[in-house]
Amino acid sequence: MSYLVAQISIHDRDIYNKYREGFYDVFKKYNGEIVLVDEEPSLIEGSWEHTRMVIIRFPDDTEFYRWYNSPGYQKLAELRWKASESNLVLVKDKRSKSK
């Protein structure tokens, strides 16, 4: 499994809402699953200056990149880029699976 972890600081809610309105129509085609979305995470250590946290699970990196690089998502992402600043990381679950 691969996970997209996004820290997002939204500075234009109206434009970001347009991104959200179109998100699921594009996303549903790519075998991803939204694990969580939180706009009020509880800070335990360090600092947190973001307004949104998102974690999305994909079966593998290939499916993530198929979604992320798709023309439909790239067009939609332009709205996110205008409305927010983001840190995105793709992480892999490398734990061995028990049989």
N, C-alpha and C positions, 0 to 999 in steps of 0.2 A: 504494500500500500504506500501511496505517496500523499502527503498532506501539504496543502497551500496554507500558510499562516500569514495573515494580513493584519497589519496595524495601520489604521487609516485615521487621518486627521482631516475632518470635513470642514471646509471654510465657506462653501456655498451649498446650502441644503437644497435649494430649488433645483440646481443642476444635478446634484447627487441623486435626488429623487427620480429624475428622468432616467438616470443610469439604472437605478433599482427597478423601475417600471419595465425596462426591457431585458433585465438580467435573466429571468427564469426562462423566457422563450428561447434564448440562445443556450443557456446552461443545460437544460434538460436533454439535449441531444448528445451529451458527452460522458455519460456514465459516472458523473460526479455526485457526491452527496454532501450537503451542507451539514457539518457537524455542530457548529455553533456560530451565533452572532450575538455580540454583547456590546452595548454602549455604556455599560456601567460596571466594568470589571473591578474587583476588589484588589487594590495594590497591597502586596505583601512585603516586597523588598524593591529597592531601586526607585526609579521614577517612571511615570506613565503620563505622556502628554497627548495621547491619541483619543479620538472620540469614538472609535469603533474597533472591535476585534472580530475577525472572521477566521474560521478554520473550515477548509473544504477537503474532503477525502476523495481520492481518485484511485482506481485499481492499480495504476502504475504511472510512471513519468510520461510514457507515450500518450496516454489519454489526457493527462494534464496539458501537455504541449499542443495536442490536437485541438483542445478547447481554447487555450490561451492564444494561440496563433491563428485561430479561425478568423476569416474576414468578418463574420458577424460579431465576434467578441472584440476584435480590434477596433471596429467602428464604435461599438458601445463604450469601450475603455476610454475613448477620447473624452467622453463626458466625465468619467471618474477622474481623469488627469486634470481636467479643468476645475473640478469641484473639490479636489482634495490632494493631499500629499500622502503617499503610502510607502510602507516598507513591506515587501513581499518576499517570503522565503519558501522554497520547496524542500520539504524534509521527507525522508524515507523511514518507514518503520522496518528496522532491520532485526527486530527480535526474532529469534527462531520460533517457528510454530511447533507446538507439541503435537505428537501423532496419536 
